[in-house]
Amino acid sequence: MGIFESLNRHPRPVMGVLAAIILIAGTLIASQLRGGPGASLAKQAYFTDDDGNSFFADDASKIPPFDHNGKEAVVAHVFSTGHDSPFVGYLERAVSSRGRDTIEKAREQMIADAAKQAVPMPSSELVERIRDNTEVKRPGSTKWILATSKEVAGVYAVRSPSGSSDVPHEVLP
């Protein structure tokens, strides 16, 4: 039975489950934004200054690109399958210095909004503002792709470098 069929047959229980999922997601987001339990995950992120050949952990609040030992550093989204050593699946950065400023202001507004909400939920407008000013690429590629582009799905579809059929999952520092 599909979700829409379930919703039509049992609207109250299905809506209750959906509301619970949204509440849990909002609570986790709020915890991350406020520095509560589990927020240690959000304090560090992986970055690279050599196109994903290696990566290092640093302050997650940094908005790339930024200078790291004389090289341009960008976010490194690191993945593992359990069979592979951790590897960089894709890179991320702000589209420009103006984009960096926009992302920084949107992040600050999200944190301020979360502090005022009983159940913090990020504004879709702020999330969209961040995505509009972010670009991604695969390691080794020369072409950066806007995060709102239709082409971006190919970048986000990370595969194991060994060819394993295991689905990679993102790992955090």
C-alpha positions in Angstrom: 0.0 0.0 0.0 1.4 3.4 -1.0 1.6 6.4 1.2 -1.3 8.2 -0.6 -3.5 5.1 -0.3 -2.6 4.9 3.4 -3.3 8.6 3.8 -6.7 8.2 2.2 -7.7 5.1 4.3 -6.2 6.2 7.6 -5.6 10.0 7.5 -5.2 10.6 11.2 -2.6 8.0 12.0 -0.6 8.7 8.9 -0.7 12.5 9.6 0.3 11.7 13.2 3.4 9.8 12.1 4.3 12.5 9.6 4.0 15.2 12.3 6.2 13.1 14.6 8.8 12.8 12.0 8.8 16.5 11.4 9.0 17.2 15.1 11.9 14.9 15.6 13.7 16.4 12.6 13.1 19.9 13.9 14.4 18.9 17.3 17.6 17.5 15.9 18.1 20.6 13.8 17.5 22.8 16.8 20.0 20.8 18.8 22.6 21.2 16.2 22.0 24.9 15.8 21.9 25.6 19.5 24.9 23.5 20.5 22.8 21.0 22.5 23.2 17.2 22.7 24.7 15.8 19.6 25.9 19.2 18.4 29.5 18.1 18.4 28.8 16.7 14.9 28.2 20.3 13.6 31.3 21.8 15.2 33.7 20.2 12.7 33.5 19.5 9.0 35.9 18.1 6.5 37.7 20.3 4.0 40.3 19.8 1.3 42.9 22.1 -0.3 44.1 19.6 -3.0 40.9 18.8 -4.9 39.9 15.9 -2.6 43.1 13.9 -2.7 43.2 14.4 1.1 41.0 16.1 3.7 41.3 17.6 7.1 38.8 18.5 9.9 38.3 22.2 10.8 35.7 24.5 12.2 32.3 23.8 10.5 31.3 27.5 10.6 34.0 28.4 8.0 32.5 29.2 4.7 34.6 28.1 1.8 36.6 28.9 -0.1 39.1 30.1 2.5 42.9 30.2 2.7 44.5 27.1 4.2 48.3 27.2 4.3 48.4 29.3 1.1 45.9 27.1 -0.7 42.2 27.5 -1.4 40.2 25.1 0.9 36.7 23.9 0.1 34.2 21.6 1.9 35.0 17.9 1.3 32.0 15.6 1.7 33.6 12.4 2.9 32.0 9.0 2.4 32.6 5.4 3.4 31.0 2.1 2.5 32.6 -0.1 5.1 34.7 -1.8 2.5 36.5 1.4 1.2 38.7 3.8 3.1 37.0 7.1 3.6 36.9 9.0 0.3 35.8 12.5 -0.9 32.6 12.1 -2.9 32.2 15.8 -3.8 33.4 19.3 -3.0 31.4 22.4 -2.1 32.1 26.1 -1.9 30.4 29.5 -2.1 30.0 30.8 -5.7 31.7 34.1 -4.9 32.7 36.4 -2.1 29.2 38.0 -2.3 27.8 34.4 -2.1 29.9 33.8 1.0 28.4 36.9 2.6 24.9 35.8 1.7 25.5 32.3 3.1 26.9 33.7 6.3 23.9 36.0 6.8 21.5 33.2 6.1 23.2 30.9 8.6 23.2 33.6 11.3 19.5 34.2 10.6 18.7 30.5 10.9 20.5 30.4 14.3 18.6 33.5 15.5 15.3 32.1 14.3 15.9 28.7 16.0 16.5 30.4 19.3 13.1 32.0 19.1 11.1 28.9 18.1 9.7 26.2 20.3 10.3 23.6 17.6 13.0 25.1 15.4 12.6 24.5 11.7 14.9 26.2 9.1 13.2 28.6 6.8 12.9 27.2 3.3 13.7 30.7 2.1 17.0 30.7 4.0 17.9 27.2 2.9 17.2 28.2 -0.7 19.3 31.3 -0.3 22.2 29.1 0.8 21.7 26.7 -2.1 21.5 29.6 -4.6 25.0 30.6 -3.6 26.6 27.2 -3.4 28.3 25.2 -6.1 29.6 21.6 -6.1 31.8 19.3 -8.1 33.4 15.9 -8.1 37.1 15.6 -7.3 39.1 15.8 -10.5 36.5 17.7 -12.4 37.2 21.2 -13.5 33.5 22.2 -13.7 31.7 23.6 -10.7 27.9 23.2 -10.8 25.4 25.4 -9.1 23.6 23.5 -6.3 20.3 24.4 -7.8 21.1 23.1 -11.3 19.5 20.0 -12.7 23.0 18.7 -13.3 23.8 18.6 -9.6 22.1 15.2 -9.1 25.0 13.5 -10.9 27.4 15.1 -8.4 25.3 14.1 -5.4 25.1 10.5 -6.6 28.3 9.3 -5.0 29.6 5.8 -5.8 32.2 3.7 -4.2 35.7 4.3 -5.8 36.3 0.5 -5.7 33.2 -0.2 -7.7 31.6 -1.9 -4.8 27.8 -2.1 -4.9 27.6 -0.9 -1.3 25.9 2.4 -0.9 28.3 5.1 0.4 27.2 7.0 3.5 28.6 10.4 4.5 30.9 10.4 7.5 31.6 13.4 9.8 34.7 14.2 11.8 
